[in-house]
Structures are given as C-alpha cells and as structure tokens.
Amino acid sequence: MSGTWRGLETVMTTVGFIGSGNIGGTVARLAVAAGYDVVLSNSRGPETLKDLVDELGPKARAATAAEAAAAGDLVVVSVPLRAYRDVPAEPLAGKLVLDTNNYYPDRDGTFPELDDKSTTTSELLQRHLPDSKVVKVFNNIFFKHLHDLARPADAADRSVLAIAGDDADAKAEATAFLDGIGYDAVDAGPLAESWRFERDTPAYGLIYAQNPATFWDSPAKPADAATLRAKLAEAQR
C-alpha cells in the first residue's frame, strides 16, 4: 500500500485481539502496517502465536485473552460464536469491542434465539459485555480480500465495510480505526440491524470478489458505498 494514511498524526492506539485466526490475524497485519501496536491472544495460549508475532515484528506481542483485553484501547473479538461467553468481560469494561463473528450452526451448535431471528450475534455479545460498546464489523468479508483491498485514504478504489452498533461515539471510533487501516465505513444502523450483513445476505462476501463463482480463489474486487448500501437494503429476514 502507498499514499498518505489519515489518523497517523494522533497518538497510536494499542489494539487487543481475542482470537487471532484468519480475520483477527489479518486485521492485526493491517493495524501494524498502519502504525498500531497489537496484543494477540487465542484459545491455545500465547506460545502458539510465535510465528504471527515474529511476522508482525516489534509492534506485536502475544498474551492471554484477559491480558489482550486489558492492554487494548480497542479490542477485536474474533472467536467462534460458540465461545462468545468465554470472552473476558471485566477488562473490556468501557472499551470499544469490534465483533467479527458469524453464526454457523454446523460449527457453533444451534442458538434458538438466532434461529427464530429474535436477536443477532452481536446483540448476544453485547449482552455478555454490558459495560462495553460493541460494534459489528469485518464479518462479511473474506480474510484474503480484507487484506488485499486496504487502500490509502486518497485512493479512488477504496472499499467500504459495514458497521453496526448502538452507541454513536463507538461507531465514530470504529470508523476512525477503519480509516486508519485502509477502509471507509457505511453505518448499517444499530446492532439489531446487523443481520443485514450476516451470513447468506446480499452484502456477505460476494461483493468483494471479482469472480463469485470461484469465490475462494477469486481476486478481490473493491466495493463502494453505493454498492454496499444497495446490498444492505436488499436483505430480507
């Protein structure tokens, strides 16, 4: 990536990661490239993150989930839905939490409140973290496309990502972070509307692929705000 990134004039922020797999690891790479410090964690222990820490360099370190939650000025939660209750609540109090999760029953087991559409995955996490400010983001883009589409602020082909949240200040902070790592944001509304870019919706995944028919191998395709807003509006429940 080249060009001038907005937001780097301000004091750098530490980003904590609870879950450092495909999406978490990709966001960490983008964050380090943008000048952020990152503290990584997963369910298997800090020692299993050595390769990723070595790749990211001196701005990265590994820790436990509780330590990453405490260290982050904002925290990315990227764990399977079945494990959301294991996210440590106390060290996340008062913090912005970026939720990347999706509901896959084959992986997560069934959640009746999601099956009957009475709530959303991010509302479940928000209830688990009552003193945090949850914003849904990163869940509707393939991790390889997420990495490849990051652009400087002045790029004509900069992509947008959907966000949803119940707190205006938290969404503004999330938008600023996205700007720092190479994306613009489209506000999809409160967490109750985050289903509009969850699994199997028009805004999920395919809009960032040049060749949807060969999605997993497809090169990335930029998606602008008008395209994303149209797909969000098409969603039906």
C-alpha positions in Angstrom: 0.0 0.0 0.0 1.1 3.5 -0.7 0.0 7.0 -0.1 -0.9 9.1 3.0 -2.9 7.5 5.8 -5.2 9.6 7.8 -5.2 9.4 11.6 -1.4 8.7 12.0 -0.9 12.3 13.3 -2.6 11.2 16.5 -1.2 9.0 19.3 -1.0 5.4 18.2 -3.6 3.1 19.8 -3.0 -0.4 21.1 -5.4 -3.0 19.6 -6.1 -6.1 21.5 -7.2 -9.3 19.8 -9.2 -12.1 21.4 -8.9 -14.6 18.6 -6.1 -14.3 16.1 -7.1 -16.6 13.3 -7.9 -15.6 9.7 -9.8 -12.4 10.3 -8.1 -11.5 13.6 -4.7 -12.1 12.2 -5.5 -10.1 9.0 -6.8 -7.1 11.0 -3.6 -7.3 13.1 -1.4 -7.2 10.0 -3.3 -4.1 8.7 -3.1 -2.5 12.1 0.6 -2.9 12.4 1.1 -1.7 8.9 -0.9 1.5 9.9 1.3 2.0 13.0 -0.7 0.5 15.7 0.7 -1.8 18.5 -1.1 -5.1 18.8 -1.6 -7.6 21.5 -2.6 -11.0 20.3 -4.4 -13.9 22.0 -6.1 -17.2 21.2 -7.6 -20.1 23.0 -4.4 -22.2 22.7 -2.0 -20.0 24.6 0.5 -17.2 23.7 3.2 -19.6 22.8 1.2 -20.8 19.8 1.3 -17.3 18.3 5.0 -17.1 17.9 5.0 -17.3 14.1 2.5 -14.5 13.8 4.3 -12.3 16.3 7.6 -12.9 14.6 6.0 -11.9 11.2 4.5 -8.7 12.7 7.6 -7.6 14.4 8.3 -5.4 17.4 4.9 -3.8 17.4 3.2 -7.1 18.3 3.2 -9.4 21.3 1.2 -12.4 22.4 -0.7 -12.7 25.7 -3.7 -14.4 27.3 -7.2 -13.3 26.3 -7.6 -11.4 29.6 -4.2 -9.6 29.1 -5.1 -8.7 25.5 -8.4 -7.3 26.6 -6.8 -5.3 29.3 -4.0 -4.0 27.1 -6.2 -2.9 24.1 -7.5 0.6 23.9 -9.9 -1.1 21.5 -10.3 -4.8 21.2 -11.2 -7.1 18.2 -13.2 -10.2 19.2 -12.9 -12.9 16.6 -13.8 -16.2 18.2 -16.3 -18.8 17.1 -19.8 -17.9 18.3 -20.0 -21.0 20.5 -17.2 -19.4 22.6 -18.5 -15.9 23.0 -19.3 -16.4 26.7 -15.6 -17.1 27.3 -14.7 -13.5 26.3 -13.5 -11.8 29.5 -16.0 -9.1 30.4 -14.3 -7.2 33.2 -11.2 -6.0 31.4 -13.3 -4.9 28.4 -15.5 -2.5 30.5 -15.7 0.9 29.0 -14.0 -0.2 25.8 -14.9 -0.4 22.1 -15.2 -4.0 21.1 -15.2 -4.9 17.4 -17.2 -8.1 16.8 -16.3 -10.1 13.7 -18.5 -13.1 14.4 -20.9 -15.1 12.3 -23.4 -17.9 13.2 -22.5 -21.2 11.6 -24.8 -23.9 13.2 -22.6 -26.7 11.9 -19.6 -25.2 13.8 -21.3 -23.5 16.7 -24.3 -25.6 17.5 -27.8 -24.1 17.4 -28.9 -20.9 19.1 -32.8 -20.8 19.3 -32.8 -17.0 19.7 -30.8 -16.7 16.4 -32.8 -19.3 14.6 -36.1 -17.5 15.4 -34.5 -14.2 14.5 -35.3 -12.6 17.8 -31.8 -11.3 18.2 -28.4 -11.0 16.4 -25.0 -12.5 17.1 -23.6 -9.0 18.1 -26.5 -8.4 20.4 -25.6 -11.7 22.2 -22.1 -10.4 22.6 -23.3 -7.0 23.8 -25.4 -8.7 26.5 -22.4 -10.6 27.6 -20.4 -7.4 27.7 -22.9 -5.0 29.2 -20.2 -2.4 30.1 -18.5 -2.4 26.7 -19.6 -0.8 23.4 -19.9 -3.5 20.7 -19.6 -2.6 17.0 -20.2 -5.3 14.4 -17.6 -5.2 11.6 -15.3 -7.4 9.4 -17.7 -10.3 9.5 -18.9 -10.1 5.8 -15.5 -10.1 4.0 -13.2 -13.0 3.2 -9.9 -12.5 5.1 -7.8 -12.6 1.9 -10.0 -9.9 0.3 -9.8 -7.9 3.6 -6.0 -7.9 3.3 -5.9 -7.1 -0.4 -8.4 -4.3 -0.5 -6.9 -2.0 2.1 -6.1 1.4 0.5 -4.8 4.8 1.5 -7.3 7.5 2.2 -6.9 9.2 -1.2 -7.3 6.1 -3.3 -10.0 6.2 -5.9 -10.7 2.5 -5.4 -11.0 2.5 -1.6 -13.6 0.0 -0.3 -16.2 0.3 2.4 -17.1 -2.0 5.2 -20.4 -2.2 7.0 -20.6 -1.4 10.7 -23.5 -1.6 13.2 -23.7 -0.5 16.8 -25.9 1.0 19.5 -23.5 3.8 20.5 -22.8 6.7 18.1 -19.4 7.5 19.7 -18.3 3.9 19.5 -19.3 3.8 15.8 -17.3 7.0 15.2 -14.3 5.4 16.9 -14.7 2.3 14.8 -14.9 4.4 11.7 -11.7 6.1 12.6 -10.0 2.8 13.1 -11.2 1.5 9.8 -9.9 4.7 8.2 -6.5 4.1 9.8 -6.2 0.6 8.3 -7.4 1.4 4.9 -11.3 1.4 4.7 -14.3 3.6 4.7 -17.4 2.7 6.7 -21.1 2.5 6.0 -23.3 2.7 9.0 -25.9 -0.1 8.8 -27.7 1.0 12.0 -28.0 -0.5 15.5 -26.9 -4.0 16.4 -30.5 -5.2 15.8 -29.9 -4.4 12.1 -26.5 -6.2 11.9 -28.3 -9.2 10.4 -28.3 -7.2 7.2 -24.7 -8.2 6.5 -24.5 -11.5 8.3 -24.2 -15.0 6.6 -26.3 -15.6 3.5 -27.2 -11.9 2.9 -26.5 -10.0 -0.3 -23.8 -8.0 1.4 -22.0 -11.1 2.6 -18.7 -11.8 0.9 -19.5 -11.9 -2.8 -19.5 -8.1 -3.3 -15.7 -8.1 -2.6 -14.9 -10.9 -5.1 -14.2 -10.4 -8.8 -15.4 -13.9 -9.6 -18.2 -15.0 -7.2 -18.4 -18.4 -8.9 -14.9 -19.2 -7.8 -15.1 -17.2 -4.6 -12.4 -18.9 -2.5 -9.8 -18.4 -5.3 -11.2 -15.1 -6.7 -9.1 -11.9 -6.6 -10.5 -9.1 -4.5 -12.8 -6.5 -6.0 -13.3 -3.1 -4.4 -16.8 -2.3 -3.2 -18.0 1.3 -2.9 -20.6 2.8 -0.5 -23.4 2.8 -3.0 -22.9 -0.9 -3.8 -22.9 -1.9 -0.1 -25.9 0.3 0.8 -27.9 -1.3 -2.0 -27.0 -4.8 -0.8 -27.9 -3.9 2.8 -31.3 -2.7 1.6 -31.9 -5.9 -0.4 -31.5 -8.1 2.7 -34.6 -9.9 3.9 -35.2 -11.8 7.1 
